[in-house]
Amino acid sequence: MTARTTGGELVILTKQYSLEHLRKWREDETFYCPQCKEKLILKVGDVMIPHFAHRQQTNCRDSFSEGESPTHLLGKTQLYELFSRHALNVNLEPFLVDVRQRPDLLVTWQDTAVPIEFQCSVIPLSLVQQRNAGYHMLNMLPIWIVLTPQTIHATSAATLSIRISQFHHFFIRQINDRITILLTYHPLSEQFHYLSHMIHLHGSTYAVRHLILRIDKQTVPFATPAAPNPTDIEELTRHYQSARRKYLRSVIGYNPLGIHNRFLRACYEMRIQPIQLPSWVGVPTAGQEAFKQPDCEWQLLLVAAMRETRKMPNQLNSSFFRTFIKRFEGETEDQLKACRVYTDFLRQERIDIYRMDKFIGGNFVQEILAGRFLAMHAKN
């Protein structure tokens, strides 16, 4: 992507150069690697984005971009142009000597250097963590932008129910200590896709708000999603309730364990059909993503544990919660917080956990989501 001319001029291949200009230029000019000083070939084809390549096999530390996909090369160039338009100091593929790393971009604003990584392929998360550790040694906080998955790129819907892979989940980050987002970019459409206001449904599936922003509308620092409007909240509620109904219907018809399934066993002991669970079982209280199970499952089992020990929500202690979460995989402290938030909800709503026939209706989900998002944006 970068080279120096015979006269020492630094060349960065952006779209300001037409293919015709580059083809003529390579006939009249010789290009050199800024790192090893060897001659470079300027490749200008009809498919691949124009780029420089070493003439032969090399161990040069600047040969990193050879073999990159056209999508990565294009995205990197477009992001460089984005920051340049905002009159920021931006370096394309600089080599950080102290940690022997090379971010795609190094952008400086407000006297702070920020590495920008545009990640198009799935790589081991250990490698990502290693690169982050290198940046942290330099007191730098990197921003990772991942390639927009095709399932997201193919839709313009404002709310989605999607699976977020373990790889993509790693790049979810917090903005202003409150709003969680997954920032993605698609070079061919020149669009950023923001996934935010995530509501865990089950396993790796989430209901999310989906915002599309063209690169020419992007701000620096990156734009932050606004608070969801009432329509967004209604749609997220619809996705959540649909997933809840689907699970409750399927748990009977497609469960090989039958009554030995602990959720079904709890329903049986409470003498209630899964599809008839009251609306206060299976609600998206804060921290619910700590459990991989649907909310209606772990919350019903928590209610069953309270009933078994003849406890009310205001009578629970840490020992009770720790005993309960032993049956689940996940982070202990996160699950403890989720359990406390749910029991706080039961107490605040004055739910009688021994009366499963009460509060069958009511839209706790929409109320909870509206309250959560209001609190999320209150100080931003």
C-alpha positions in Angstrom: 0.0 0.0 0.0 3.0 2.3 0.5 6.3 3.0 -1.3 8.8 5.7 -2.0 9.8 7.1 -5.3 13.3 7.6 -6.6 13.0 11.2 -5.3 12.0 9.9 -1.8 8.3 10.9 -2.1 6.0 8.7 0.0 3.3 7.1 -2.1 0.0 5.9 -0.5 -2.3 4.1 -3.0 -5.7 5.7 -2.5 -8.5 6.2 -5.0 -7.2 9.6 -5.9 -5.1 7.7 -8.4 -6.9 6.3 -11.5 -5.9 3.0 -12.9 -4.7 4.7 -16.1 -2.5 7.1 -14.1 -1.0 4.3 -12.1 -0.2 2.2 -15.2 1.6 5.1 -16.8 3.3 6.1 -13.6 4.9 2.6 -13.2 6.4 3.0 -16.6 8.2 6.2 -15.7 8.9 5.7 -12.0 10.8 3.2 -9.8 9.3 2.4 -6.4 11.2 1.3 -3.3 10.2 -0.3 -0.1 10.2 2.2 2.8 11.6 -0.5 5.1 14.2 -2.6 3.2 14.8 -0.1 0.3 14.5 -2.9 -2.3 12.6 -2.2 -5.5 8.8 -2.8 -5.5 6.4 -3.8 -8.3 3.3 -1.7 -8.6 0.5 -4.1 -9.5 -2.5 -2.6 -11.2 -5.1 -5.1 -12.3 -8.8 -5.0 -13.1 -9.8 -7.2 -10.1 -7.3 -6.7 -7.3 -7.0 -3.3 -5.7 -3.7 -1.6 -6.8 -0.8 -2.5 -4.4 2.9 -2.7 -4.1 4.8 -6.1 -3.9 8.4 -7.1 -3.5 10.0 -8.5 -6.6 11.0 -11.7 -4.8 10.6 -13.7 -1.6 11.6 -11.5 1.3 11.8 -11.3 5.0 11.2 -7.6 5.0 9.0 -6.5 7.8 7.1 -4.3 5.3 6.0 -7.3 3.2 2.9 -7.7 5.4 0.3 -6.6 2.9 1.4 -9.0 0.2 -1.2 -11.7 0.0 -3.9 -9.7 1.7 -7.4 -10.1 0.3 -8.9 -7.4 -1.9 -11.5 -6.7 0.7 -8.9 -6.0 3.4 -6.8 -3.8 1.1 -9.9 -1.8 0.0 -11.2 -1.4 3.5 -7.8 -0.3 4.8 -7.6 2.3 2.1 -11.1 3.6 2.7 -10.5 3.9 6.4 -7.3 5.8 5.7 -9.2 8.2 3.5 -11.9 8.6 6.2 -9.4 9.8 8.8 -7.5 12.0 6.2 -10.8 13.8 5.3 -11.1 14.8 9.0 -7.6 16.3 8.8 -6.1 13.9 11.3 -2.6 12.6 11.4 -3.0 9.1 10.1 -0.2 6.6 9.2 -1.0 3.6 7.0 0.6 0.4 8.2 3.3 2.0 10.4 5.8 -0.3 12.1 5.9 0.0 15.9 9.5 -0.9 16.7 9.2 -1.4 20.4 6.5 -4.2 20.1 7.3 -5.3 16.5 3.7 -4.8 15.4 2.1 -3.1 12.5 -1.5 -1.9 12.9 -3.5 -1.2 9.7 -3.7 2.4 10.7 -2.3 4.6 13.5 -4.5 7.7 14.0 -3.7 10.6 16.3 -6.4 12.8 17.7 -6.2 15.0 20.8 -2.5 14.0 21.2 -3.6 10.3 21.5 -2.3 7.6 19.2 -5.0 5.0 18.4 -4.2 1.8 16.5 -7.0 0.8 14.1 -7.3 -2.8 13.0 -9.7 -3.9 10.2 -10.1 -7.6 10.7 -11.6 -9.5 7.7 -10.8 -13.1 8.5 -11.3 -15.2 11.6 -8.0 -15.7 13.4 -7.2 -17.3 16.8 -8.4 -15.0 19.6 -5.0 -15.6 21.3 -3.4 -13.7 18.5 -5.8 -10.8 19.0 -5.0 -10.8 22.7 -1.3 -10.9 21.9 -1.6 -7.8 19.7 -3.7 -6.0 22.2 -1.1 -6.7 24.9 1.5 -5.1 22.6 -0.5 -2.0 22.2 -1.2 -1.8 25.9 2.5 -1.9 26.6 2.7 1.4 24.6 -0.3 2.8 26.5 -2.5 2.5 23.4 -6.1 1.4 23.2 -6.8 -0.2 19.9 -10.1 -0.1 18.0 -10.9 -3.3 16.1 -13.4 -3.1 13.2 -14.5 -6.4 11.8 -15.8 -7.2 8.4 -19.6 -7.1 8.4 -20.9 -10.7 8.3 -23.0 -11.4 5.2 -26.2 -12.1 7.1 -26.0 -8.6 8.5 -24.8 -6.9 5.3 -27.7 -8.4 3.4 -30.4 -6.7 5.5 -31.5 -3.2 6.3 -33.8 -4.2 9.2 -33.5 -1.9 12.2 -33.7 -4.9 14.6 -32.5 -8.4 14.2 -32.2 -11.8 15.9 -28.8 -13.1 15.0 -26.1 -15.5 16.2 -22.9 -13.8 17.3 -20.0 -16.1 17.0 -17.4 -16.4 19.8 -14.9 -14.6 17.5 -17.2 -11.7 16.8 -18.4 -11.6 20.5 -14.8 -10.9 21.5 -14.9 -7.5 19.7 -18.1 -6.2 21.4 -17.0 -3.2 23.4 -18.4 -0.6 25.7 -18.9 3.1 24.7 -19.1 5.6 27.5 -19.0 2.7 30.0 -22.6 1.9 29.2 -23.5 1.2 25.6 -22.2 -2.1 24.1 -21.6 -2.2 20.4 -20.1 -4.4 17.7 -18.6 -2.1 15.1 -18.4 -3.7 11.6 -17.6 -2.3 8.1 -18.2 -3.5 4.6 -15.9 -2.0 2.0 -17.9 -2.9 -1.1 -21.0 -0.9 0.1 -18.8 1.6 2.0 -21.1 1.2 5.0 -20.6 0.8 8.7 -23.0 -1.6 10.4 -23.5 -1.1 14.2 -24.9 -3.8 16.4 -26.0 -2.3 19.7 -28.5 -2.6 22.6 -28.1 -6.4 22.6 -30.6 -8.6 24.4 -29.5 -12.2 25.0 -32.0 -14.8 23.8 -30.2 -18.1 24.2 -26.8 -19.6 23.5 -25.1 -17.3 21.1 -28.3 -15.7 19.8 -29.2 -12.1 20.5 -31.8 -9.6 19.6 -29.9 -6.4 18.5 -30.5 -3.0 17.1 -29.0 -2.6 13.7 -27.7 0.8 12.4 -26.2 1.4 9.0 -24.0 4.4 8.5 -22.3 5.3 5.2 -18.6 6.0 5.5 -19.0 9.6 4.2 -21.4 10.2 7.2 -19.0 8.7 9.8 -17.6 11.0 12.4 -14.3 11.0 14.3 -14.3 9.7 17.0 -16.7 7.1 15.8 -20.4 7.9 16.1 -22.3 6.4 19.0 -25.8 4.9 18.5 -28.6 7.1 19.8 -31.1 5.8 22.3 -33.7 3.5 20.8 -37.1 5.1 20.0 -40.4 3.5 21.1 -40.7 1.6 17.8 -37.2 0.1 18.3 -38.1 -1.0 21.8 -41.3 -2.5 20.6 -39.4 -4.5 17.9 -36.8 -5.7 20.3 -39.6 -6.8 22.6 -41.2 -8.7 19.8 -38.0 -10.5 19.0 -37.5 -11.4 22.7 -41.1 -12.6 23.2 -41.0 -14.6 20.0 -37.9 -16.4 21.1 -39.4 -17.1 24.5 -42.6 -18.6 22.9 -40.6 -20.7 20.5 -38.5 -22.2 23.3 -41.4 -22.9 25.5 -43.2 -24.7 22.7 -40.2 -26.7 21.6 -39.0 -27.8 25.0 -41.9 -30.3 25.2 -41.9 -31.6 21.6 -38.2 -31.9 21.0 -36.7 -32.7 24.4 -35.2 -36.2 24.5 -34.9 -36.2 28.3 -38.6 -35.6 28.8 -39.6 -35.2 32.4 -35.9 -35.7 33.4 -35.1 -32.3 31.9 -34.7 -30.1 35.0 -36.8 -27.3 33.5 -39.7 -29.6 32.7 -39.3 -31.3 36.1 -39.6 -27.8 37.7 -42.8 -27.1 35.6 -44.2 -30.5 36.6 -43.6 -29.9 40.3 -45.2 -26.5 40.1 -48.1 -28.0 38.1 -47.9 -25.6 35.2 -47.4 -26.1 31.5 -44.3 -24.4 30.1 -46.4 -22.4 27.6 -48.5 -21.1 30.5 -45.6 -19.6 32.5 -46.5 -16.2 34.0 -44.9 -13.2 32.2 -42.6 -12.6 35.2 -40.6 -15.7 34.3 -38.4 -15.1 31.4 -37.6 -11.4 31.4 -34.5 -9.6 30.1 -33.2 -8.2 33.4 -29.7 -6.8 33.3 -26.8 -9.3 33.2 -29.0 -12.2 31.9 -26.4 -13.0 29.2 -24.3 -14.6 32.0 -26.5 -17.7 31.4 -26.4 -19.5 28.1 -29.9 -20.8 28.8 -33.0 -18.8 27.8 -34.1 -16.5 30.6 -37.3 -18.4 31.2 -35.3 -21.6 32.0 -32.7 -20.3 34.5 -35.2 -17.9 36.1 -37.8 -20.6 36.6 -35.1 -22.9 38.1 -34.2 -20.0 40.5 -37.8 -19.6 41.5 -38.0 -23.4 42.0 -34.9 -23.2 44.3 -36.5 -20.5 46.3 -39.8 -22.4 46.7 -37.9 -25.6 47.7 -36.1 -23.7 50.5 -39.3 -21.8 51.4 -37.5 -18.5 50.8 -38.8 -15.2 49.5 -36.8 -13.0 47.2 -35.9 -10.6 50.1 -34.6 -13.5 52.2 -31.8 -14.7 50.0 -28.1 -14.6 50.7 -24.9 -15.1 48.8 -24.7 -18.8 49.9 -28.1 -19.5 48.4 -27.1 -17.9 45.1 -23.7 -19.7 44.9 -25.3 -23.1 45.6 -27.9 -22.4 42.8 -25.4 -21.4 40.1 -23.2 -24.5 40.6 -25.4 -26.3 38.1 -24.6 -23.8 35.3 -21.5 -23.2 33.2 -20.3 -19.6 33.1 -18.7 -16.8 35.0 -19.6 -17.1 38.7 -19.6 -13.4 39.5 -21.6 -12.4 36.5 -24.2 -15.1 37.2 -24.4 -13.9 40.8 -25.2 -10.4 39.7 -27.8 -11.6 37.2 -29.6 -13.7 39.9 -29.6 -10.7 42.3 -31.0 -8.4 39.6 -33.8 -10.8 38.9 -34.7 -11.3 42.5 -34.7 -7.5 42.9 -37.2 -7.4 40.1 -39.4 -9.9 41.8 -39.3 -8.0 45.0 -39.9 -4.6 43.4 -42.9 -5.9 41.4 -44.2 -7.6 44.5 -44.4 -11.0 42.8 -45.7 -13.9 44.9 -43.5 -16.7 43.7 -46.0 -19.2 45.2 -48.8 -18.1 43.0 -47.9 -19.1 39.4 -51.4 -18.1 38.3 -50.8 -14.4 39.0 -49.5 -11.8 36.5 -50.0 -14.2 33.6 -50.3 -11.2 31.3 -48.6 -7.8 31.5 -45.7 -6.6 29.4 -42.8 -6.7 31.8 -40.4 -7.2 28.8 -41.1 -3.8 27.2 -41.1 -2.0 30.5 -37.7 -3.5 31.4 -36.1 -2.8 28.1 -37.4 0.8 28.1 -36.0 1.3 31.6 -32.7 -0.3 30.7 -32.1 1.8 27.6 -33.2 5.0 29.4 -30.6 4.4 32.1 -28.0 3.4 29.5 -28.3 6.8 27.8 -29.1 9.0 30.7 -25.5 10.2 31.3 -24.4 10.1 27.7 
